[in-house]
């Protein structure tokens, strides 16, 4: 019976890695489409999000079955509950990649972002991809050095997010209301993607160490 239980836990862990890998692919394609106004790539991201949703629902159902039938305790219970929370964060990261792709589709054939902010958003995209990659690696390896890398990337994202709003508030900003709304939404999507990556990293850290890191440790 214990072997069956451990196999079920392993499957849940593998499911998280699979979802994270799909999220990594989604944000890579979404940011590529966003930067180059590529409609086909954006459409692929939007369509592929259904797979992430399906896998999250399937993983959650399996985790709930284990809770109901196996009565896990201590670290095993933390693993299952943590997996439910991490799957929710990963699913939300997929949604945010989809939102970025949807903005691209909405404004096609034009770019979403005006020229003066293309460099800023290119860096936001790079950092989100770094976080996505390291979250997948963290889920697979449980190497806690990656937690600090994810936190550092998120810290840079937060600074860039603030510069976007500073740019829009400056007297030199003469873009249309529609563009201003697009930029506001896009910056928020990139920033929130990083937030959810940090959330996953905190939960992995807790599962490994049994100690809950304060939010300011990973959000500074």
C-alpha positions as a Markdown table, in Angstrom:
| # | Residue | x | y | z |
|---|---|---|---|---|
| 1 | Unk | 0.0 | 0.0 | 0.0 |
| 2 | Unk | 2.8 | 2.4 | 0.8 |
| 3 | Unk | 4.4 | 1.7 | -2.6 |
| 4 | Unk | 1.2 | 2.7 | -4.3 |
| 5 | Unk | 1.0 | 5.8 | -2.2 |
| 6 | Unk | 4.6 | 6.8 | -3.1 |
| 7 | Unk | 3.9 | 6.2 | -6.7 |
| 8 | Unk | 0.9 | 8.5 | -6.6 |
| 9 | Unk | 2.9 | 11.2 | -5.0 |
| 10 | Unk | 5.6 | 10.8 | -7.7 |
| 11 | Unk | 2.9 | 11.1 | -10.4 |
| 12 | Unk | 1.7 | 14.3 | -8.8 |
| 13 | Unk | 5.2 | 15.7 | -8.8 |
| 14 | Unk | 5.7 | 14.7 | -12.4 |
| 15 | Unk | 2.4 | 16.3 | -13.3 |
| 16 | Unk | 3.6 | 19.6 | -11.9 |
| 17 | Unk | 6.8 | 19.4 | -13.9 |
| 18 | Unk | 4.8 | 18.7 | -17.1 |
| 19 | Unk | 2.5 | 21.7 | -16.5 |
| 20 | Unk | 5.5 | 23.9 | -15.7 |
| 21 | Unk | 7.2 | 22.9 | -19.0 |
| 22 | Unk | 4.0 | 23.8 | -20.9 |
| 23 | Unk | 3.9 | 27.2 | -19.1 |
| 24 | Unk | 7.5 | 27.8 | -20.1 |
| 25 | Unk | 6.7 | 27.0 | -23.7 |
| 26 | Unk | 3.7 | 29.3 | -23.5 |
| 27 | Unk | 5.5 | 32.3 | -22.2 |
| 28 | Unk | 8.3 | 31.9 | -24.7 |
| 29 | Unk | 5.9 | 31.8 | -27.6 |
| 30 | Unk | 3.7 | 34.6 | -26.2 |
| 31 | Unk | 6.6 | 37.0 | -25.7 |
| 32 | Unk | 8.0 | 36.1 | -29.1 |
| 33 | Unk | 4.6 | 36.9 | -30.7 |
| 34 | Unk | 4.2 | 40.0 | -28.6 |
| 35 | Unk | 7.5 | 41.5 | -29.7 |
| 36 | Unk | 7.1 | 40.7 | -33.4 |
| 37 | Unk | 3.3 | 41.0 | -33.7 |
| 38 | Unk | 3.1 | 37.4 | -34.9 |
| 39 | Unk | -0.5 | 36.4 | -35.1 |
| 40 | Unk | 0.0 | 32.6 | -35.8 |
| 41 | Unk | 2.3 | 32.2 | -32.8 |
| 42 | Unk | -0.2 | 34.1 | -30.6 |
| 43 | Unk | -3.0 | 31.9 | -31.8 |
| 44 | Unk | -0.9 | 28.8 | -30.8 |
| 45 | Unk | -0.5 | 30.1 | -27.3 |
| 46 | Unk | -4.2 | 30.8 | -26.9 |
| 47 | Unk | -5.2 | 27.4 | -28.2 |
| 48 | Unk | -2.6 | 25.5 | -26.1 |
| 49 | Unk | -3.8 | 27.0 | -22.8 |
| 50 | Unk | -6.6 | 24.5 | -22.8 |
| 51 | Unk | -4.0 | 21.7 | -22.3 |
| 52 | Unk | -2.6 | 23.5 | -19.2 |
| 53 | Unk | -6.1 | 23.8 | -17.8 |
| 54 | Unk | -6.9 | 20.2 | -18.4 |
| 55 | Unk | -3.7 | 19.0 | -16.8 |
| 56 | Unk | -4.2 | 21.2 | -13.8 |
| 57 | Unk | -7.7 | 19.9 | -13.2 |
| 58 | Unk | -6.5 | 16.3 | -13.6 |
| 59 | Unk | -3.7 | 16.8 | -11.2 |
| 60 | Unk | -6.0 | 18.4 | -8.6 |
| 61 | Unk | -8.4 | 15.6 | -8.9 |
| 62 | Unk | -5.7 | 13.0 | -8.3 |
| 63 | Unk | -4.3 | 15.0 | -5.3 |
| 64 | Unk | -7.8 | 15.2 | -3.8 |
| 65 | Unk | -8.2 | 11.4 | -4.3 |
| 66 | Unk | -5.0 | 10.8 | -2.4 |
| 67 | Unk | -6.1 | 13.1 | 0.4 |
| 68 | Unk | -9.4 | 11.2 | 0.7 |
| 69 | Unk | -8.2 | 7.7 | 0.3 |
| 70 | Unk | -4.7 | 7.6 | 1.8 |
| 71 | Unk | -5.0 | 9.9 | 4.8 |
| 72 | Unk | -1.4 | 11.3 | 4.5 |
| 73 | Unk | 0.3 | 13.0 | 7.4 |
| 74 | Unk | 3.2 | 15.4 | 8.0 |
| 75 | Unk | 5.5 | 15.9 | 5.0 |
| 76 | Unk | 3.3 | 13.9 | 2.7 |
| 77 | Unk | 0.3 | 16.0 | 3.5 |
| 78 | Unk | 2.4 | 19.2 | 2.9 |
| 79 | Unk | 3.4 | 17.8 | -0.4 |
| 80 | Unk | -0.2 | 17.2 | -1.6 |
| 81 | Unk | -1.6 | 20.5 | -0.3 |
| 82 | Unk | 1.4 | 22.3 | -1.7 |
| 83 | Unk | 0.9 | 20.6 | -5.1 |
| 84 | Unk | -2.7 | 21.8 | -5.2 |
| 85 | Unk | -1.5 | 25.4 | -4.6 |
| 86 | Unk | 1.4 | 25.2 | -7.0 |
| 87 | Unk | -0.8 | 23.8 | -9.8 |
| 88 | Unk | -3.1 | 26.8 | -9.3 |
| 89 | Unk | -0.1 | 29.2 | -9.6 |
| 90 | Unk | 1.1 | 27.4 | -12.7 |
| 91 | Unk | -2.3 | 27.5 | -14.3 |
| 92 | Unk | -2.5 | 31.2 | -13.7 |
| 93 | Unk | 0.9 | 31.7 | -15.3 |
| 94 | Unk | -0.4 | 29.9 | -18.3 |
| 95 | Unk | -3.4 | 32.3 | -18.3 |
| 96 | Unk | -1.1 | 35.3 | -18.2 |
| 97 | Unk | 0.9 | 34.0 | -21.2 |
| 98 | Unk | -2.5 | 33.6 | -22.9 |
| 99 | Unk | -3.4 | 37.2 | -22.0 |
| 100 | Unk | -0.2 | 38.5 | -23.5 |
| 101 | Unk | -1.0 | 36.5 | -26.7 |
| 102 | Unk | -4.5 | 37.9 | -26.8 |
| 103 | Unk | -3.2 | 41.4 | -26.6 |
| 104 | Unk | -1.0 | 40.6 | -29.6 |
| 105 | Unk | -4.0 | 39.2 | -31.5 |
| 106 | Unk | -6.1 | 42.2 | -30.6 |
| 107 | Unk | -3.7 | 44.8 | -32.0 |
| 108 | Unk | -2.4 | 42.7 | -35.0 |
| 109 | Unk | -0.9 | 43.8 | -37.4 |
| 110 | Unk | 0.3 | 46.6 | -35.2 |
| 111 | Unk | 2.6 | 46.2 | -32.2 |
| 112 | Unk | 1.1 | 46.5 | -28.7 |
| 113 | Unk | 3.9 | 48.5 | -27.3 |
| 114 | Unk | 5.2 | 51.9 | -28.6 |
| 115 | Unk | 8.8 | 52.1 | -29.7 |
| 116 | Unk | 10.0 | 53.9 | -26.6 |
| 117 | Unk | 9.1 | 50.9 | -24.4 |
| 118 | Unk | 10.2 | 48.0 | -26.6 |
| 119 | Unk | 13.5 | 47.6 | -24.8 |
| 120 | Unk | 11.8 | 47.6 | -21.4 |
| 121 | Unk | 9.3 | 45.0 | -22.4 |
| 122 | Unk | 12.0 | 42.9 | -24.1 |
| 123 | Unk | 13.7 | 42.7 | -20.7 |
| 124 | Unk | 10.5 | 41.9 | -18.9 |
| 125 | Unk | 10.0 | 39.1 | -21.4 |
| 126 | Unk | 13.5 | 37.8 | -20.9 |
| 127 | Unk | 13.1 | 37.8 | -17.1 |
| 128 | Unk | 9.7 | 36.0 | -17.2 |
| 129 | Unk | 11.3 | 33.3 | -19.4 |
| 130 | Unk | 14.1 | 33.0 | -16.9 |
| 131 | Unk | 11.6 | 32.5 | -14.1 |
| 132 | Unk | 9.6 | 30.0 | -16.1 |
| 133 | Unk | 12.7 | 28.0 | -16.9 |
| 134 | Unk | 14.0 | 28.0 | -13.3 |
| 135 | Unk | 10.6 | 27.1 | -11.9 |
| 136 | Unk | 10.6 | 24.0 | -14.1 |
| 137 | Unk | 14.1 | 23.1 | -13.1 |
| 138 | Unk | 13.3 | 23.7 | -9.4 |
| 139 | Unk | 10.3 | 21.4 | -9.5 |
| 140 | Unk | 12.4 | 18.7 | -11.0 |
| 141 | Unk | 15.6 | 19.1 | -9.0 |
| 142 | Unk | 14.5 | 20.7 | -5.7 |
| 143 | Unk | 17.7 | 22.7 | -5.9 |
| 144 | Unk | 17.0 | 25.6 | -3.5 |
| 145 | Unk | 19.7 | 27.8 | -5.1 |
| 146 | Unk | 17.2 | 28.3 | -7.9 |
| 147 | Unk | 14.8 | 30.0 | -5.4 |
| 148 | Unk | 17.2 | 32.9 | -5.0 |
| 149 | Unk | 17.6 | 33.2 | -8.8 |
| 150 | Unk | 13.8 | 33.4 | -9.2 |
| 151 | Unk | 13.6 | 36.0 | -6.5 |
| 152 | Unk | 16.3 | 38.1 | -8.1 |
| 153 | Unk | 14.6 | 38.0 | -11.5 |
| 154 | Unk | 11.3 | 39.0 | -9.9 |
| 155 | Unk | 13.0 | 41.9 | -8.1 |
| 156 | Unk | 14.2 | 43.2 | -11.5 |
| 157 | Unk | 10.7 | 42.8 | -13.0 |
| 158 | Unk | 9.2 | 44.8 | -10.2 |
| 159 | Unk | 11.7 | 47.7 | -10.9 |
| 160 | Unk | 10.9 | 47.6 | -14.6 |
| 161 | Unk | 7.2 | 47.5 | -13.9 |
| 162 | Unk | 7.6 | 50.8 | -12.0 |
| 163 | Unk | 9.5 | 52.4 | -14.8 |
| 164 | Unk | 6.7 | 51.6 | -17.3 |
| 165 | Unk | 4.3 | 53.6 | -15.1 |
| 166 | Unk | 6.8 | 56.4 | -14.6 |
| 167 | Unk | 7.1 | 56.6 | -18.4 |
| 168 | Unk | 3.4 | 56.8 | -18.9 |
| 169 | Unk | 3.1 | 59.5 | -16.2 |
| 170 | Unk | 5.8 | 61.7 | -17.8 |
| 171 | Unk | 5.0 | 64.8 | -19.9 |
| 172 | Unk | 6.6 | 63.1 | -22.9 |
| 173 | Unk | 3.9 | 60.4 | -23.0 |
| 174 | Unk | 1.7 | 61.3 | -26.0 |
| 175 | Unk | 0.2 | 57.9 | -26.8 |
| 176 | Unk | -3.5 | 57.2 | -27.3 |
| 177 | Unk | -5.7 | 56.1 | -24.5 |
| 178 | Unk | -6.0 | 52.7 | -26.1 |
| 179 | Unk | -2.2 | 52.3 | -26.2 |
| 180 | Unk | -2.0 | 53.5 | -22.6 |
| 181 | Unk | -4.4 | 50.8 | -21.5 |
| 182 | Unk | -2.6 | 48.1 | -23.5 |
| 183 | Unk | 0.7 | 49.1 | -22.0 |
| 184 | Unk | -0.8 | 49.1 | -18.5 |
| 185 | Unk | -2.3 | 45.6 | -19.0 |
| 186 | Unk | 0.8 | 44.2 | -20.6 |
| 187 | Unk | 3.1 | 45.4 | -17.8 |
| 188 | Unk | 0.8 | 43.9 | -15.2 |
| 189 | Unk | 0.6 | 40.6 | -17.0 |
| 190 | Unk | 4.4 | 40.3 | -17.1 |
| 191 | Unk | 4.7 | 41.4 | -13.5 |
| 192 | Unk | 2.1 | 39.0 | -12.2 |
| 193 | Unk | 3.7 | 36.1 | -14.1 |
| 194 | Unk | 6.8 | 36.7 | -12.1 |
| 195 | Unk | 4.7 | 36.9 | -8.9 |
| 196 | Unk | 3.2 | 33.4 | -9.5 |
| 197 | Unk | 6.7 | 32.0 | -10.2 |
| 198 | Unk | 7.9 | 33.3 | -6.9 |
| 199 | Unk | 4.8 | 31.7 | -5.2 |
| 200 | Unk | 5.8 | 28.3 | -6.6 |
| 201 | Unk | 9.4 | 28.8 | -5.5 |
| 202 | Unk | 8.3 | 29.6 | -2.0 |
| 203 | Unk | 6.2 | 26.5 | -1.8 |
| 204 | Unk | 9.0 | 24.3 | -3.1 |
| 205 | Unk | 11.3 | 25.8 | -0.5 |
| 206 | Unk | 8.8 | 25.1 | 2.2 |
| 207 | Unk | 8.4 | 21.5 | 1.1 |
| 208 | Unk | 12.1 | 20.9 | 1.2 |
| 209 | Unk | 13.0 | 22.8 | 4.4 |
| 210 | Unk | 9.7 | 22.8 | 6.3 |
| 211 | Unk | 10.2 | 26.5 | 6.9 |
| 212 | Unk | 8.0 | 29.2 | 5.4 |
| 213 | Unk | 10.0 | 32.0 | 3.9 |
| 214 | Unk | 8.6 | 35.5 | 4.6 |
| 215 | Unk | 7.2 | 37.2 | 1.5 |
| 216 | Unk | 9.7 | 40.1 | 1.6 |
| 217 | Unk | 12.5 | 37.6 | 1.3 |
| 218 | Unk | 11.3 | 36.7 | -2.2 |
| 219 | Unk | 9.6 | 39.8 | -3.2 |
| 220 | Unk | 12.2 | 42.4 | -2.4 |
